[in-house]
Amino acid sequence: MVYNKEKYQQYREAVRAAQRRYYQKNKERLLAVQKKYDDEHRDQIRQRHMKYSKSKLETRIEVQGDDE
């Protein structure tokens, strides 16, 4: 088989186009699944976020208190 620059470029572009289509299709599916999960568990996510925010705030206060 002889190397043909034009065929190589065409093949490479075709592979990249297929990868983009595959990524786009799966990205939409994964985002839909994630949105469904977020909608079903909104309260739990909010509580977890508040807990994390409080602990982060307490850590900042402790660090600032040590500086004084």
C-alpha positions, 0 to 999 in steps of 0.5 A, spaced: 500 500 500 502 506 497 502 512 502 497 517 499 496 524 502 490 526 500 486 519 502 490 520 509 487 527 510 480 524 508 480 518 512 483 523 518 477 528 517 472 522 517 474 519 523 474 526 527 467 527 524 465 521 527 468 522 533 464 529 534 458 526 532 459 520 537 461 525 542 455 530 541 450 525 541 452 522 548 453 529 551 446 530 550 444 523 553 449 524 559 446 531 560 439 529 560 441 523 565 444 528 570 438 533 569 434 527 571 438 525 577 439 533 579 431 534 579 430 528 583 435 529 588 435 537 589 433 537 596 439 532 598 444 536 593 442 543 597 443 540 604 450 537 602 452 544 598 450 547 605 454 543 609 460 544 605 459 551 605 458 551 612 465 547 614 468 551 609 466 558 612 468 555 619 475 553 616 476 560 614 474 563 620 479 558 624 485 560 619 483 568 620 483 567 628 490 564 628 493 570 624 491 575 629 
